[in-house]
C-alpha cells in the first residue's frame, strides 16, 4: 500500500520531530502509516473547512489511497497538531491580515 501525499514546501513540524530523519519518516508514512505514530495536518478538501487533523493510521482507509492530500504539518500527538494549527493561523494573520489559511498555504501569499 502506498499513500499519495504531497508535502508543503515549508512543512510545519512539532518540536520532537527530527528534521534530519524527516525523509525517512515521510517514506514510512507513505508506505506503512499504521506504524508511523504521527498526526497529519493537511489542507481540507471540504469547502467549509480549512485544515484537517488525522491520526496517520487513518491513511490506511481507501479514501486516502485514492485521493492525494496536501500535508502541511506533522506532529507526534493530537495536542501538538493543534499547536501547529495555531501557529499556522498566527503566521497567516501576520502575513496576510486574515484567516484565509488555504490560500496562504497554497499560494504563499
Z-matrix of the N, CA and C atoms (Angstrom, degrees):
N
C 1 1.450
C 2 1.526 1 108.46
N 3 1.318 2 115.62 1 127.78
C 4 1.453 3 120.94 2 174.40
C 5 1.518 4 108.81 3 -125.12
N 6 1.317 5 115.77 4 129.04
C 7 1.453 6 122.77 5 -178.33
C 8 1.521 7 108.62 6 -93.25
N 9 1.338 8 116.26 7 141.94
C 10 1.465 9 121.29 8 178.74
C 11 1.531 10 108.78 9 -89.92
N 12 1.317 11 116.02 10 104.56
C 13 1.458 12 121.03 11 179.28
C 14 1.522 13 109.66 12 -123.34
N 15 1.307 14 114.86 13 134.43
C 16 1.457 15 122.55 14 175.48
C 17 1.528 16 105.84 15 -113.19
N 18 1.318 17 117.80 16 127.29
C 19 1.459 18 121.10 17 -174.84
C 20 1.528 19 111.65 18 -102.17
N 21 1.311 20 114.78 19 137.55
C 22 1.463 21 121.16 20 175.61
C 23 1.519 22 108.83 21 -63.31
N 24 1.318 23 116.70 22 143.95
C 25 1.467 24 120.26 23 -177.27
C 26 1.526 25 112.69 24 -65.03
N 27 1.335 26 117.48 25 -27.21
C 28 1.460 27 122.35 26 177.61
C 29 1.525 28 107.72 27 -116.98
N 30 1.319 29 115.76 28 70.30
C 31 1.460 30 122.38 29 -174.51
C 32 1.523 31 111.21 30 -64.12
N 33 1.323 32 116.74 31 129.42
C 34 1.461 33 122.24 32 176.47
C 35 1.532 34 108.22 33 -83.80
N 36 1.333 35 116.52 34 131.97
C 37 1.461 36 121.51 35 -177.11
C 38 1.517 37 110.42 36 -129.12
N 39 1.341 38 116.01 37 146.12
C 40 1.459 39 118.74 38 172.76
C 41 1.525 40 108.27 39 -71.82
N 42 1.316 41 115.91 40 160.50
C 43 1.469 42 121.90 41 -172.67
C 44 1.530 43 113.85 42 -59.03
N 45 1.317 44 117.82 43 -31.47
C 46 1.465 45 120.30 44 -175.69
C 47 1.513 46 114.98 45 -81.13
N 48 1.321 47 117.93 46 -4.45
C 49 1.462 48 120.45 47 -179.09
C 50 1.520 49 109.21 48 -87.18
N 51 1.312 50 115.46 49 122.84
C 52 1.467 51 122.64 50 -178.52
C 53 1.527 52 109.17 51 -80.18
N 54 1.319 53 116.66 52 116.47
C 55 1.470 54 120.88 53 -177.92
C 56 1.534 55 111.71 54 -64.66
N 57 1.321 56 117.49 55 -23.76
C 58 1.459 57 120.48 56 178.20
C 59 1.523 58 111.74 57 -70.44
N 60 1.337 59 116.52 58 -23.41
C 61 1.467 60 121.44 59 179.90
C 62 1.530 61 112.03 60 -104.35
N 63 1.322 62 116.98 61 10.74
C 64 1.456 63 121.38 62 -174.01
C 65 1.531 64 112.74 63 -61.34
N 66 1.323 65 117.92 64 -43.23
C 67 1.463 66 120.07 65 -179.86
C 68 1.522 67 111.22 66 -62.09
N 69 1.315 68 116.54 67 -40.15
C 70 1.465 69 120.79 68 178.13
C 71 1.531 70 110.16 69 -65.83
N 72 1.326 71 117.45 70 -38.77
C 73 1.463 72 121.62 71 178.79
C 74 1.528 73 110.67 72 -66.22
N 75 1.336 74 116.64 73 -41.76
C 76 1.464 75 120.58 74 177.76
C 77 1.524 76 110.60 75 -61.16
N 78 1.324 77 115.93 76 -43.58
C 79 1.464 78 120.68 77 179.69
C 80 1.527 79 110.74 78 -61.55
N 81 1.312 80 115.88 79 -44.50
C 82 1.463 81 120.96 80 179.23
C 83 1.527 82 110.39 81 -64.49
N 84 1.313 83 116.56 82 -40.07
C 85 1.457 84 121.77 83 -179.96
C 86 1.527 85 111.09 84 -63.43
N 87 1.311 86 117.03 85 -40.45
C 88 1.460 87 121.39 86 -178.30
C 89 1.523 88 112.96 87 -75.86
N 90 1.318 89 117.15 88 -31.98
C 91 1.462 90 120.03 89 -175.74
C 92 1.521 91 113.69 90 -95.02
N 93 1.319 92 117.20 91 -31.71
C 94 1.458 93 120.16 92 -178.05
C 95 1.521 94 109.78 93 -150.51
N 96 1.332 95 118.02 94 70.71
C 97 1.473 96 121.18 95 -174.75
C 98 1.520 97 113.63 96 -64.64
N 99 1.324 98 117.18 97 -19.49
C 100 1.459 99 120.02 98 -178.01
C 101 1.526 100 111.97 99 -62.35
N 102 1.310 101 117.10 100 -27.94
C 103 1.457 102 120.91 101 -177.27
C 104 1.526 103 113.88 102 -109.71
N 105 1.312 104 117.76 103 12.93
C 106 1.468 105 119.83 104 -176.11
C 107 1.524 106 113.23 105 -77.17
N 108 1.345 107 118.42 106 -30.20
C 109 1.456 108 121.07 107 -178.95
C 110 1.516 109 114.10 108 70.05
N 111 1.332 110 117.15 109 26.25
C 112 1.459 111 121.00 110 -176.62
C 113 1.528 112 111.88 111 -118.15
N 114 1.322 113 114.48 112 162.68
C 115 1.457 114 122.32 113 169.29
C 116 1.520 115 106.46 114 -113.29
N 117 1.314 116 115.46 115 137.82
C 118 1.457 117 122.09 116 -174.62
C 119 1.528 118 109.20 117 -110.02
N 120 1.317 119 116.24 118 132.10
C 121 1.467 120 122.61 119 175.40
C 122 1.521 121 105.43 120 -110.79
N 123 1.332 122 116.07 121 122.83
C 124 1.457 123 118.69 122 -178.30
C 125 1.515 124 111.21 123 -139.00
N 126 1.330 125 115.07 124 161.27
C 127 1.457 126 120.91 125 179.55
C 128 1.518 127 108.45 126 -71.34
N 129 1.324 128 115.32 127 123.79
C 130 1.456 129 121.59 128 -176.25
C 131 1.517 130 111.38 129 -67.77
N 132 1.316 131 115.70 130 140.72
C 133 1.465 132 120.73 131 174.31
C 134 1.528 133 110.06 132 -87.70
N 135 1.324 134 116.19 133 -10.01
C 136 1.452 135 122.61 134 177.10
C 137 1.525 136 108.23 135 -76.41
N 138 1.298 137 117.92 136 129.00
C 139 1.467 138 121.35 137 -176.47
C 140 1.521 139 113.87 138 -64.93
N 141 1.334 140 117.96 139 -25.35
C 142 1.459 141 119.84 140 -177.59
C 143 1.531 142 113.18 141 -89.47
N 144 1.325 143 118.05 142 -8.22
C 145 1.459 144 122.18 143 178.85
C 146 1.522 145 109.56 144 -115.55
N 147 1.325 146 115.66 145 159.84
C 148 1.459 147 119.47 146 178.20
C 149 1.522 148 112.32 147 -107.84
N 150 1.335 149 116.56 148 -43.62
C 151 1.459 150 121.68 149 179.73
C 152 1.517 151 109.90 150 -132.29
N 153 1.315 152 115.94 151 152.07
C 154 1.458 153 122.12 152 173.52
C 155 1.518 154 108.53 153 -124.59
N 156 1.326 155 115.07 154 147.67
C 157 1.457 156 122.07 155 174.62
C 158 1.520 157 106.85 156 -120.58
N 159 1.321 158 116.59 157 127.09
C 160 1.464 159 119.98 158 176.43
C 161 1.523 160 109.32 159 -135.95
N 162 1.324 161 114.62 160 153.31
C 163 1.454 162 120.72 161 169.16
C 164 1.528 163 105.39 162 -69.69
N 165 1.312 164 117.89 163 135.87
C 166 1.462 165 121.38 164 -177.30
C 167 1.523 166 112.25 165 -56.02
N 168 1.312 167 117.77 166 -24.53
C 169 1.469 168 120.87 167 178.02
C 170 1.520 169 111.61 168 -59.18
N 171 1.329 170 116.15 169 -27.47
C 172 1.466 171 120.72 170 179.66
C 173 1.532 172 111.50 171 -65.91
N 174 1.311 173 117.19 172 -20.75
C 175 1.463 174 120.59 173 -179.92
C 176 1.523 175 112.38 174 -65.50
N 177 1.309 176 118.11 175 -12.31
C 178 1.465 177 121.05 176 176.88
C 179 1.528 178 111.53 177 -75.76
N 180 1.322 179 117.87 178 -12.49
C 181 1.466 180 120.68 179 178.83
C 182 1.525 181 109.91 180 -69.24
N 183 1.322 182 115.60 181 148.58
C 184 1.465 183 122.09 182 -176.19
C 185 1.532 184 112.71 183 -55.27
N 186 1.327 185 117.80 184 -36.84
C 187 1.468 186 120.72 185 -179.43
C 188 1.525 187 111.23 186 -52.60
N 189 1.318 188 116.71 187 -47.15
C 190 1.466 189 121.35 188 -176.02
C 191 1.527 190 111.78 189 -74.32
N 192 1.320 191 117.54 190 -23.43
C 193 1.454 192 120.60 191 176.24
C 194 1.527 193 110.94 192 -73.84
N 195 1.331 194 116.27 193 -26.67
C 196 1.466 195 121.41 194 -176.57
C 197 1.531 196 113.58 195 -102.38
N 198 1.310 197 118.45 196 -13.34
C 199 1.462 198 122.93 197 -176.13
C 200 1.520 199 110.49 198 -130.10
N 201 1.313 200 115.82 199 117.49
C 202 1.466 201 120.16 200 178.76
C 203 1.527 202 109.62 201 -68.48
N 204 1.320 203 116.03 202 144.99
C 205 1.462 204 120.83 203 175.92
C 206 1.531 205 108.76 204 -122.59
N 207 1.329 206 115.19 205 153.00
C 208 1.471 207 121.68 206 179.75
C 209 1.525 208 108.42 207 -99.10
N 210 1.314 209 116.54 208 102.38
C 211 1.463 210 123.31 209 -176.44
C 212 1.530 211 108.95 210 -80.37
N 213 1.336 212 115.38 211 127.37
C 214 1.467 213 120.03 212 178.88
C 215 1.526 214 112.06 213 -112.65
N 216 1.337 215 117.64 214 -12.60
C 217 1.452 216 120.05 215 -179.10
C 218 1.512 217 113.02 216 -158.72
N 219 1.327 218 115.93 217 152.81
C 220 1.457 219 123.66 218 175.43
C 221 1.522 220 108.30 219 -132.27
N 222 1.324 221 115.34 220 136.90
C 223 1.468 222 120.19 221 -179.27
C 224 1.526 223 109.86 222 -138.90
N 225 1.323 224 114.68 223 159.24
C 226 1.464 225 120.36 224 -179.74
C 227 1.524 226 112.99 225 -89.30
N 228 1.326 227 117.65 226 -12.04
C 229 1.461 228 121.21 227 177.75
C 230 1.520 229 109.21 228 -149.44
N 231 1.316 230 115.92 229 164.41
C 232 1.464 231 120.22 230 178.45
C 233 1.526 232 110.44 231 -64.32
N 234 1.309 233 116.93 232 -39.01
C 235 1.463 234 121.23 233 179.05
C 236 1.535 235 110.97 234 -62.05
N 237 1.335 236 116.38 235 -42.30
C 238 1.458 237 119.89 236 178.16
C 239 1.525 238 110.65 237 -67.22
N 240 1.330 239 117.30 238 -34.01
C 241 1.467 240 120.85 239 177.11
C 242 1.529 241 110.27 240 -63.40
N 243 1.324 242 116.75 241 -40.57
C 244 1.468 243 120.68 242 177.25
C 245 1.527 244 110.28 243 -63.42
N 246 1.329 245 117.24 244 -40.56
C 247 1.466 246 120.74 245 177.38
C 248 1.528 247 111.21 246 -62.85
N 249 1.322 248 117.01 247 -36.99
C 250 1.461 249 120.44 248 177.40
C 251 1.522 250 110.04 249 -65.88
N 252 1.327 251 117.36 250 -41.58
C 253 1.469 252 120.39 251 177.78
C 254 1.528 253 109.91 252 -60.98
N 255 1.329 254 116.93 253 -41.57
C 256 1.466 255 120.08 254 176.65
C 257 1.524 256 111.06 255 -59.97
N 258 1.321 257 116.39 256 -40.91
C 259 1.464 258 121.38 257 179.11
C 260 1.529 259 111.21 258 -65.06
N 261 1.332 260 116.33 259 -40.53
C 262 1.467 261 120.92 260 177.51
C 263 1.525 262 110.19 261 -62.61
N 264 1.337 263 116.39 262 -45.14
C 265 1.465 264 120.45 263 178.92
C 266 1.526 265 110.33 264 -61.07
N 267 1.326 266 117.61 265 -45.95
C 268 1.469 267 121.38 266 178.25
C 269 1.526 268 111.30 267 -59.18
N 270 1.337 269 116.72 268 -44.61
C 271 1.462 270 120.53 269 179.00
C 272 1.528 271 111.10 270 -62.17
N 273 1.314 272 116.00 271 -41.78
C 274 1.464 273 121.09 272 179.68
C 275 1.526 274 111.15 273 -63.58
N 276 1.313 275 116.80 274 -45.74
C 277 1.468 276 120.83 275 -179.92
C 278 1.523 277 110.56 276 -63.70
N 279 1.326 278 117.37 277 -43.25
C 280 1.463 279 120.24 278 -179.86
C 281 1.526 280 112.30 279 -66.98
N 282 1.323 281 116.67 280 -34.06
C 283 1.460 282 120.59 281 -177.79
C 284 1.523 283 112.78 282 -82.95
N 285 1.324 284 116.29 283 -45.52
C 286 1.467 285 121.09 284 -172.95
C 287 1.519 286 114.05 285 -105.30
N 288 1.345 287 115.87 286 -25.02
C 289 1.456 288 119.44 287 -175.83
C 290 1.511 289 112.88 288 83.48
N 291 1.341 290 117.43 289 11.76
C 292 1.461 291 121.52 290 177.63
C 293 1.531 292 109.50 291 -145.98
N 294 1.312 293 115.57 292 -175.03
C 295 1.469 294 120.64 293 -178.84
C 296 1.527 295 111.60 294 -112.58
N 297 1.307 296 117.65 295 33.78
C 298 1.469 297 121.40 296 176.89
C 299 1.538 298 107.71 297 -81.61
N 300 1.321 299 114.88 298 73.59
C 301 1.456 300 121.66 299 -171.44
C 302 1.524 301 112.02 300 -64.47
N 303 1.330 302 116.92 301 -43.76
C 304 1.477 303 119.31 302 179.90
C 305 1.525 304 111.01 303 -57.32
N 306 1.319 305 115.87 304 -48.49
C 307 1.464 306 120.45 305 -179.32
C 308 1.531 307 110.90 306 -63.90
N 309 1.323 308 115.99 307 -41.66
C 310 1.461 309 121.10 308 179.45
C 311 1.531 310 110.57 309 -58.86
N 312 1.325 311 116.50 310 -45.87
C 313 1.459 312 120.27 311 -177.07
C 314 1.533 313 112.89 312 -75.77
N 315 1.315 314 116.62 313 -37.79
C 316 1.462 315 119.56 314 -176.91
C 317 1.531 316 113.46 315 -80.48
N 318 1.321 317 115.97 316 -32.14
C 319 1.469 318 119.27 317 -176.54
C 320 1.520 319 112.62 318 -103.93
N 321 1.318 320 116.35 319 -16.52
C 322 1.452 321 119.16 320 -177.06
C 323 1.519 322 113.17 321 69.90
N 324 1.342 323 115.93 322 23.54
C 325 1.471 324 120.65 323 -178.30
C 326 1.496 325 109.11 324 -116.73
